[in-house]
Amino acid sequence: MRWPCALGRAGMTSRKREGDGATPRGSFRLLCGYRRRDKFTLLASSVRLMDITPDLGWCDAPPDRNYNRPVHHPYPASAERLWRGDDLYDCLVVLDYNTRPRRRARGSAIFLHVAGQNFAPTEGCVALCKRDFRQLLSRVRRATRLVIR
């Protein structure tokens, strides 16, 4: 299936680097997800969705041992907060990008998440409108891959 989406402000790349604003090209598994229980109702999906808590973050500091992994705030290194005031992370799915092996400075926090107004560009993620995001989650299976080309 295909849905309209927002990609990174710098387009797509086959040579992803931390902070470049580009969405990596490739075929990625949907590993697991997170949701704001107060803003995104649970639905049937083969993607395991865990609750986002106010202290949940994602480390984006290349030298840190938890680079490209979830962490809890306060955290001593740079880490994005997943509990946000906007709707972008009401639900997100972690893509299998730079996870095994993790390579320092090759990009972190590459998620499938809810799109901003008018499909504003992301920092390197893929974003769908909430309706399409729900539809995708209801159809995804364990072997499903998100293809970015």
C-alpha positions as CSV (number, residue, x, y, z in Angstrom):
1,M,0.0,0.0,0.0
2,R,1.0,3.6,-0.5
3,W,0.1,6.7,1.5
4,P,1.1,10.3,1.2
5,C,3.8,11.1,3.7
6,A,6.2,13.7,4.9
7,L,10.0,13.0,4.7
8,G,13.1,14.7,6.0
9,R,13.6,18.4,5.3
10,A,16.8,17.4,3.3
11,G,14.9,14.7,1.3
12,M,16.2,11.1,1.1
13,T,19.7,9.7,1.3
14,S,21.6,6.5,1.1
15,R,24.4,8.0,3.3
16,K,22.5,9.1,6.4
17,R,24.4,11.1,9.1
18,E,23.2,12.3,12.5
19,G,21.5,15.7,12.2
20,D,21.5,15.9,8.4
21,G,17.7,16.2,8.2
22,A,17.5,13.4,5.6
23,T,15.3,10.3,5.6
24,P,17.3,7.1,5.0
25,R,16.6,5.1,1.9
26,G,16.0,1.4,2.3
27,S,13.6,-1.3,3.4
28,F,12.9,-1.3,7.1
29,R,11.1,-3.6,9.6
30,L,8.7,-2.0,12.0
31,L,10.3,-3.0,15.4
32,C,8.0,-1.7,18.1
33,G,6.0,1.4,18.9
34,Y,5.1,3.9,21.5
35,R,1.9,5.9,22.0
36,R,0.4,8.6,24.2
37,R,-2.4,6.7,26.0
38,D,-4.2,10.1,26.6
39,K,-4.1,10.9,22.8
40,F,-4.0,7.7,20.8
41,T,-6.4,4.9,21.5
42,L,-5.1,1.4,21.3
43,L,-6.1,-0.7,18.3
44,A,-5.4,-4.2,17.0
45,S,-1.9,-4.3,15.5
46,S,1.0,-6.8,15.3
47,V,3.3,-3.9,16.3
48,R,3.8,-3.9,20.1
49,L,2.8,-0.4,21.4
50,M,4.1,0.7,24.7
51,D,3.1,3.8,26.6
52,I,5.0,7.1,26.3
53,T,5.6,8.5,29.7
54,P,6.7,12.1,30.4
55,D,10.2,11.0,31.2
56,L,10.8,8.9,28.1
57,G,13.4,10.0,25.6
58,W,15.6,8.7,22.7
59,C,19.3,9.2,22.8
60,D,20.8,11.1,19.8
61,A,24.3,11.6,21.2
62,P,26.7,9.5,19.0
63,P,29.4,9.0,21.6
64,D,26.9,7.8,24.2
65,R,26.5,4.1,25.0
66,N,22.8,4.4,24.6
67,Y,22.9,6.1,21.2
68,N,19.8,5.3,19.2
69,R,18.0,3.7,22.1
70,P,15.3,4.7,24.5
71,V,16.3,6.5,27.7
72,H,14.7,8.2,30.6
73,H,15.0,11.9,31.5
74,P,16.8,13.5,33.1
75,Y,19.5,11.9,30.9
76,P,23.2,13.2,31.0
77,A,23.6,13.1,27.2
78,S,21.5,14.6,24.4
79,A,18.2,12.8,24.1
80,E,15.0,13.8,22.4
81,R,11.8,13.9,24.5
82,L,9.1,11.6,23.2
83,W,6.3,13.2,25.3
84,R,5.6,16.3,23.2
85,G,3.2,19.2,23.2
86,D,2.3,18.8,19.6
87,D,0.7,15.7,18.1
88,L,3.7,14.3,16.2
89,Y,4.5,11.6,18.7
90,D,1.0,10.7,19.7
91,C,2.0,7.4,18.2
92,L,5.3,6.4,16.7
93,V,6.9,3.2,15.4
94,V,10.7,2.6,15.6
95,L,12.1,1.6,12.2
96,D,14.9,-0.9,11.9
97,Y,17.4,1.7,10.9
98,N,20.9,1.8,12.5
99,T,19.8,-0.7,15.2
100,R,21.9,-3.8,14.7
101,P,24.7,-3.0,14.5
102,R,24.4,0.6,15.7
103,R,26.9,2.8,14.0
104,R,27.9,6.0,15.7
105,A,26.7,9.2,14.0
106,R,24.8,7.3,11.3
107,G,21.4,8.5,12.4
108,S,19.1,8.0,15.3
109,A,15.4,8.2,16.2
110,I,14.2,7.3,12.7
111,F,10.5,6.8,13.3
112,L,7.3,6.4,11.5
113,H,5.1,9.0,13.3
114,V,2.1,11.3,12.9
115,A,2.5,14.1,10.3
116,G,2.5,17.8,11.2
117,Q,0.3,20.4,9.6
118,N,0.3,20.3,5.8
119,F,2.9,17.4,5.9
120,A,5.6,19.7,7.2
121,P,9.1,18.1,6.7
122,T,10.5,15.9,9.4
123,E,14.0,15.8,10.8
124,G,14.6,12.5,9.0
125,C,11.5,10.4,9.9
126,V,8.5,9.3,7.8
127,A,5.2,10.9,8.9
128,L,1.6,10.0,8.0
129,C,-1.6,11.7,8.7
130,K,-3.3,10.1,11.8
131,R,-6.0,8.3,9.8
132,D,-3.5,6.7,7.5
133,F,-1.2,5.9,10.4
134,R,-4.1,4.0,12.1
135,Q,-4.9,2.2,8.8
136,L,-1.2,1.1,8.4
137,L,-1.0,-0.2,12.0
138,S,-4.2,-2.3,11.5
139,R,-2.7,-3.9,8.3
140,V,0.9,-4.4,9.3
141,R,2.2,-7.9,9.9
142,R,5.4,-9.2,11.5
143,A,7.1,-9.4,8.1
144,T,5.9,-6.0,6.9
145,R,8.6,-3.7,5.6
146,L,8.4,0.1,5.1
147,V,10.2,0.8,1.8
148,I,11.7,4.3,1.3
149,R,13.1,4.9,-2.2
